[in-house]
């Protein structure tokens, strides 16, 4: 084989290899840029979080925001069926509040309102009522 034939056969192979190397370099470059962007985004989030919270607090104060306060437990008539059994939905919602759990356990027996507490329907209930 002569050197000219060898060069002629080698040139296309080198061009293909060069294209592959360029493609790998571009992909790696994009990957590295993506990692840098994510790191910068996370850093910016950490740096601006206190300012964002402060802005939120000032906006809430200026808008007259008042935190929600839990009121006394009230067993509304529409929570109960004809047999004074509380609906599953009402029970689940009320039972989520830890402050109501002991009251609900005292007032109900298997989700049925105890007869001695029927006078409390529609009224605010405290531990003193039990």
Secondary structure, DSSP 8 states (H G I E B T S, - for coil): --HHHHHHHHHHHHHHHHHHHHHHHHHHHHHHHHHHHHHHHHHHHHHHHHHHHHHHHHHHHHTT--------EE--GGGB-TTSBB-HHHHHHHHTSHHHHHHHHHHEETTEE-GGGGGGTTSEE-GGG-
